[in-house]
């Protein structure tokens, strides 16, 4: 009976470990296969520093963030083609946090040939490293921090991939 109870307990705990998120981020852009970028993959990308202040439920939050441009992350994952400008204006980026929180950006906002907004996937805040499972997308110049998604686990590129 004790052995059976231990077997049941082990089976109940096993899925919890299998479901734990990987460090880094998964980039999804159908019809491409999902691409997982590890913390070391992201650390190899050039970084940009942005100083930002935005309103939150608790008042104004000011900080300096550092990390690769979101555009660079999408290029590294192989899901955007910088030469296909026409596609960029009809695609969106959905950023998903560990808690399920989602925010949306237009790809044209971050595309170098359009708005070229310096949206980053922050790895550092105020000079201190964020844990690899606490990456944060930072959208500078937003008045509110609603699109500044914490604990990013997934970035989805959606919309038409070939204009008609």
C-alpha positions as CSV (number, residue, x, y, z in Angstrom):
1,X,0.0,0.0,0.0
2,X,2.8,2.4,0.8
3,X,4.6,1.6,-2.5
4,X,1.3,2.3,-4.3
5,X,0.9,5.7,-2.5
6,X,4.5,6.6,-3.4
7,X,3.9,5.7,-7.1
8,X,0.8,7.9,-7.2
9,X,2.7,10.8,-5.5
10,X,5.5,10.5,-8.0
11,X,3.1,10.5,-11.0
12,X,1.4,13.6,-9.6
13,X,4.7,15.5,-9.3
14,X,6.2,14.4,-12.6
15,X,4.0,16.6,-14.8
16,X,4.9,19.7,-12.8
17,X,8.5,19.3,-13.7
18,X,7.7,18.6,-17.4
19,X,5.6,21.8,-17.6
20,X,8.2,24.1,-16.1
21,X,9.1,26.8,-18.6
22,X,12.5,26.8,-20.3
23,X,14.7,29.8,-19.8
24,X,14.7,32.1,-22.8
25,X,11.8,32.7,-25.1
26,X,9.9,30.8,-27.8
27,X,9.2,32.6,-31.1
28,X,6.3,31.4,-33.1
29,X,5.4,32.5,-36.7
30,X,3.3,30.1,-38.7
31,X,4.0,28.4,-41.0
32,X,7.5,28.3,-39.5
33,X,8.2,25.8,-36.7
34,X,8.5,27.4,-33.2
35,X,12.1,28.6,-32.4
36,X,13.4,28.6,-28.9
37,X,16.0,31.2,-28.2
38,X,17.9,30.5,-25.0
39,X,19.3,33.1,-22.6
40,X,22.8,32.5,-24.2
41,X,21.3,33.0,-27.7
42,X,19.9,36.3,-26.6
43,X,23.1,37.3,-24.8
44,X,25.0,37.1,-28.1
45,X,22.7,39.8,-29.8
46,X,23.7,43.4,-29.7
47,X,22.0,45.3,-26.9
48,X,20.2,48.7,-26.8
49,X,19.6,50.8,-23.7
50,X,16.3,52.6,-23.2
51,X,15.3,54.9,-20.4
52,X,11.6,54.9,-19.8
53,X,8.9,56.2,-17.5
54,X,5.3,55.0,-17.6
55,X,2.2,55.1,-15.5
56,X,1.3,52.0,-13.6
57,X,-1.5,51.2,-11.1
58,X,1.1,52.2,-8.4
59,X,2.2,55.5,-9.9
60,X,5.0,56.4,-12.3
61,X,7.7,53.7,-12.9
62,X,11.1,54.9,-14.2
63,X,13.9,52.6,-15.1
64,X,16.7,52.0,-17.6
65,X,16.5,48.7,-19.5
66,X,19.0,46.9,-21.7
67,X,18.6,44.1,-24.1
68,X,18.3,43.3,-27.8
69,X,15.9,45.0,-30.1
70,X,12.7,43.0,-30.5
71,X,13.3,43.3,-34.3
72,X,16.7,41.7,-33.9
73,X,15.2,38.8,-31.8
74,X,12.7,38.2,-34.6
75,X,15.5,38.2,-37.2
76,X,17.6,35.8,-35.1
77,X,14.6,33.5,-35.0
78,X,14.3,33.7,-38.8
79,X,10.7,34.8,-38.8
80,X,11.0,38.2,-40.4
81,X,12.6,39.1,-43.8
82,X,13.9,42.7,-43.7
83,X,13.5,42.9,-47.5
84,X,9.8,42.2,-47.5
85,X,8.5,45.6,-46.4
86,X,5.0,45.0,-47.8
87,X,4.4,42.1,-45.3
88,X,5.6,44.1,-42.3
89,X,2.6,46.5,-42.4
90,X,0.0,43.7,-42.1
91,X,1.6,41.6,-39.4
92,X,1.3,41.9,-35.6
93,X,3.4,40.7,-32.7
94,X,1.7,39.1,-29.7
95,X,3.9,39.1,-26.6
96,X,2.8,36.5,-23.9
97,X,3.9,36.6,-20.3
98,X,4.2,33.5,-18.0
99,X,0.9,34.5,-16.3
100,X,-0.9,34.6,-19.7
101,X,-0.9,38.4,-20.0
102,X,-0.8,39.4,-23.6
103,X,0.1,42.6,-25.4
104,X,0.1,43.4,-29.1
105,X,2.4,45.5,-31.3
106,X,2.2,46.1,-35.1
107,X,5.3,44.8,-36.8
108,X,5.6,48.1,-38.6
109,X,6.2,49.8,-35.3
110,X,9.5,48.1,-34.8
111,X,10.5,47.5,-38.5
112,X,13.6,49.6,-39.4
113,X,12.0,50.7,-42.7
114,X,8.9,52.1,-40.9
115,X,8.6,53.5,-37.4
116,X,11.8,51.8,-36.1
117,X,10.6,52.0,-32.5
118,X,13.3,50.8,-30.1
119,X,11.3,48.1,-28.4
120,X,13.6,45.7,-26.6
121,X,13.5,42.3,-24.9
122,X,15.1,43.5,-21.7
123,X,17.7,41.3,-20.0
124,X,18.8,44.1,-17.5
125,X,17.0,46.7,-15.5
126,X,18.8,49.6,-13.8
127,X,22.2,47.8,-14.5
128,X,21.1,44.6,-12.8
129,X,20.6,41.4,-14.8
130,X,17.1,39.9,-14.9
131,X,16.8,36.2,-14.5
132,X,16.6,34.4,-17.8
133,X,13.0,33.5,-17.0
134,X,12.1,37.1,-16.2
135,X,12.7,38.7,-19.6
136,X,10.6,41.8,-20.2
137,X,9.5,43.5,-23.4
138,X,9.8,47.3,-23.0
139,X,7.9,49.7,-25.3
140,X,9.5,53.1,-24.8
141,X,7.3,56.2,-25.1
142,X,4.1,54.4,-24.2
143,X,2.4,56.6,-21.6
144,X,1.1,53.5,-19.7
145,X,3.1,50.3,-19.2
146,X,0.4,47.9,-20.4
147,X,2.5,46.7,-23.3
148,X,5.6,46.3,-21.2
149,X,5.1,42.5,-20.6
150,X,7.0,40.9,-17.8
151,X,8.2,37.3,-17.7
152,X,8.0,36.9,-21.5
153,X,7.7,33.2,-22.5
154,X,6.4,33.5,-26.1
155,X,6.4,35.9,-29.0
156,X,4.0,35.2,-31.8
157,X,4.1,36.8,-35.2
158,X,0.7,36.8,-36.8
159,X,-1.0,38.0,-39.9
160,X,-0.6,37.5,-43.6
161,X,2.8,36.2,-44.6
162,X,2.2,36.7,-48.3
163,X,0.3,39.7,-49.7
164,X,-2.5,38.8,-52.1
